[in-house]
Amino acid sequence: MPSTDMPPGPPGDLRTPVARRSGTVAIVGRPNVGKSTLLNRILGQKLVITCHKAQTTRHAVLGIKTRDEGQIAFVDTPGIHERGDSALNRYLNRAARAALADVDLALFVVEALRWTDEDAKALAAIAAGGVPAIAVVNKVDTVSDKTRLLPYLQALGTRHTFRDLVPVSATSGTQVEELERAVLAALPEGENAFPGDQITDRSERFFAAELLREQLMQRYGEELPYRTTVQIERFEDEGGRYRIHALIWVERPGQKAIVIGSRGEALKATATQARLEMQKLFACPVHLEVWVKIKKSWSSDEAALAVLGYGDQ
């Protein structure tokens, strides 16, 4: 039987118990619509890395939100896309589609007033999975003439039978609370699946690699970040201080030179900012050492991807 929460009332007040709800929700959409920013906003802290560049998210990441009314296990996913046919591109699309298996609900995230072939591809994946969905129209804060939103919402509603359509701004938090309530209402009754203080099932080692990769995404040009990845060689707790050794993998010598920079200044700046971000997340001092190595065409090599942590889960 599901547990219930009953708000306090005066003596003799018999109120209908409110059933707790619990379930798993996949956040799905094309690249760069704000899926990771939305999850961070819902959780109230930075859990997943973000960047203005598309395809920043490369792994499905679980983020758990526990409320008085129940618990939502969100799964942030890579953007479903049509860009390129490398082994890495194929992995990202597989990871996003795989996240739709065995979930109770999908959040289909789109950008206000925009519709692309990749949006259609993401929606088709949801429809193929037979998953109930809520349409989340993000970035409404960028729309100066709000009267343009209604026709867009009406047109979006004709593309699929959504349980609800919710305009939000993940950046400002506009209507995010309303979205959470809509999600809870769509979930089945049940006990929490995770302890109330748990926020993810990923390891600190995983997030260390992600925070360093975030700096690579933010600091370099349009192409280089997509040819780099990060591997943590060593992660040790030295009595309240973490010692982390990380490898940045690139595909060509010229890319290695760019990452390192003149006299190592670019790499030093990247590592310093990543270390500061790690200290915020881990709430302890971090000693970070970073090296850059070459693994030719790793993004096109299925075996290399598996070694570097991109194996199908």
FENURWO-V664887 format. One record per backbone hydrogen bond with DSSP energy under -1.0 kcal/mol. CO is the residue of the C=O (numbers start at 0). NH is the residue of the N-H. E is the energy in kcal/mol with one decimal. If there is no record, write none. Layout:
co->CO nh->NH e->E
co->CO nh->NH e->E
//
This chain:
co->2 nh->19 e->-1.8
co->4 nh->17 e->-2.1
co->9 nh->12 e->-2.2
co->17 nh->4 e->-2.1
co->19 nh->189 e->-1.8
co->20 nh->70 e->-2.2
co->22 nh->72 e->-2.7
co->23 nh->103 e->-2.2
co->23 nh->104 e->-1.2
co->24 nh->74 e->-2.8
co->25 nh->106 e->-3.3
co->27 nh->108 e->-2.9
co->28 nh->79 e->-2.1
co->33 nh->37 e->-2.2
co->34 nh->38 e->-2.1
co->35 nh->39 e->-2.5
co->36 nh->40 e->-2.2
co->37 nh->41 e->-2.4
co->38 nh->42 e->-2.5
co->39 nh->43 e->-1.4
co->39 nh->44 e->-1.3
co->60 nh->75 e->-2.9
co->62 nh->73 e->-2.7
co->64 nh->71 e->-2.9
co->68 nh->20 e->-1.7
co->69 nh->66 e->-3.5
co->70 nh->22 e->-1.5
co->71 nh->64 e->-3.0
co->72 nh->24 e->-2.7
co->73 nh->62 e->-2.8
co->74 nh->26 e->-2.9
co->75 nh->60 e->-2.0
co->85 nh->89 e->-2.3
co->86 nh->90 e->-2.2
co->87 nh->91 e->-2.5
co->88 nh->92 e->-2.0
co->89 nh->93 e->-2.3
co->90 nh->94 e->-2.9
co->91 nh->95 e->-1.9
co->92 nh->96 e->-2.2
co->93 nh->97 e->-2.9
co->94 nh->98 e->-1.3
co->96 nh->99 e->-1.4
co->97 nh->100 e->-1.7
co->104 nh->25 e->-2.2
co->105 nh->133 e->-2.4
co->106 nh->27 e->-3.0
co->107 nh->135 e->-2.8
co->109 nh->137 e->-3.1
co->110 nh->113 e->-2.2
co->115 nh->119 e->-1.9
co->116 nh->120 e->-2.0
co->117 nh->121 e->-2.2
co->118 nh->122 e->-2.5
co->119 nh->123 e->-2.2
co->120 nh->124 e->-1.6
co->121 nh->125 e->-1.6
co->122 nh->126 e->-2.5
co->123 nh->127 e->-2.6
co->124 nh->128 e->-1.5
co->125 nh->130 e->-1.5
co->131 nh->105 e->-2.3
co->132 nh->162 e->-3.2
co->133 nh->107 e->-2.5
co->134 nh->165 e->-2.9
co->135 nh->109 e->-2.5
co->136 nh->167 e->-3.1
co->137 nh->111 e->-2.8
co->138 nh->141 e->-1.6
co->139 nh->142 e->-1.4
co->144 nh->147 e->-1.8
co->145 nh->148 e->-1.6
co->147 nh->151 e->-1.1
co->148 nh->152 e->-2.9
co->149 nh->153 e->-2.6
co->150 nh->154 e->-2.3
co->151 nh->155 e->-2.5
co->152 nh->156 e->-2.1
co->155 nh->158 e->-1.4
co->159 nh->161 e->-1.4
co->163 nh->134 e->-2.4
co->165 nh->136 e->-1.8
co->167 nh->139 e->-1.9
co->168 nh->172 e->-2.5
co->172 nh->175 e->-1.9
co->173 nh->168 e->-1.8
co->174 nh->178 e->-1.9
co->175 nh->179 e->-2.3
co->176 nh->180 e->-2.0
co->177 nh->181 e->-2.0
co->178 nh->182 e->-2.4
co->179 nh->183 e->-2.6
co->180 nh->184 e->-2.1
co->183 nh->186 e->-1.2
co->187 nh->21 e->-2.3
co->194 nh->197 e->-1.8
co->198 nh->63 e->-2.6
co->202 nh->206 e->-1.7
co->203 nh->207 e->-2.2
co->204 nh->208 e->-1.7
co->205 nh->209 e->-2.0
co->206 nh->210 e->-2.5
co->207 nh->211 e->-1.7
co->208 nh->212 e->-2.3
co->209 nh->213 e->-2.3
co->210 nh->214 e->-1.2
co->211 nh->215 e->-1.4
co->212 nh->216 e->-2.4
co->213 nh->217 e->-2.2
co->214 nh->218 e->-2.2
co->215 nh->219 e->-1.3
co->222 nh->225 e->-1.2
co->223 nh->226 e->-2.1
co->224 nh->227 e->-1.2
co->228 nh->248 e->-2.9
co->230 nh->246 e->-3.2
co->233 nh->244 e->-2.3
co->235 nh->242 e->-2.9
co->240 nh->237 e->-3.9
co->241 nh->286 e->-3.3
co->242 nh->235 e->-2.4
co->243 nh->288 e->-2.6
co->244 nh->232 e->-2.1
co->244 nh->233 e->-1.6
co->245 nh->290 e->-2.2
co->246 nh->230 e->-2.6
co->247 nh->292 e->-2.8
co->248 nh->228 e->-1.6
co->249 nh->294 e->-3.1
co->251 nh->255 e->-1.7
co->252 nh->256 e->-2.2
co->253 nh->257 e->-1.6
co->254 nh->258 e->-2.4
co->255 nh->259 e->-2.3
co->256 nh->260 e->-2.7
co->259 nh->266 e->-1.8
co->260 nh->263 e->-1.9
co->261 nh->264 e->-2.1
co->263 nh->267 e->-2.2
co->264 nh->268 e->-2.3
co->265 nh->269 e->-2.2
co->266 nh->270 e->-2.8
co->267 nh->271 e->-2.3
co->268 nh->272 e->-2.1
co->269 nh->273 e->-2.2
co->270 nh->274 e->-2.5
co->271 nh->275 e->-2.0
co->272 nh->276 e->-2.1
co->273 nh->277 e->-2.3
co->274 nh->278 e->-2.3
co->275 nh->279 e->-1.6
co->276 nh->280 e->-2.0
co->277 nh->281 e->-3.3
co->278 nh->282 e->-1.4
co->284 nh->241 e->-2.4
co->286 nh->243 e->-3.1
co->288 nh->245 e->-2.9
co->290 nh->247 e->-3.1
co->292 nh->249 e->-2.4
co->294 nh->297 e->-1.5
co->296 nh->299 e->-1.6
co->297 nh->300 e->-1.3
co->298 nh->87 e->-2.3
co->300 nh->304 e->-2.5
co->301 nh->305 e->-2.0
co->302 nh->306 e->-1.9
co->303 nh->307 e->-1.9
co->304 nh->309 e->-3.1
co->305 nh->308 e->-1.3
//
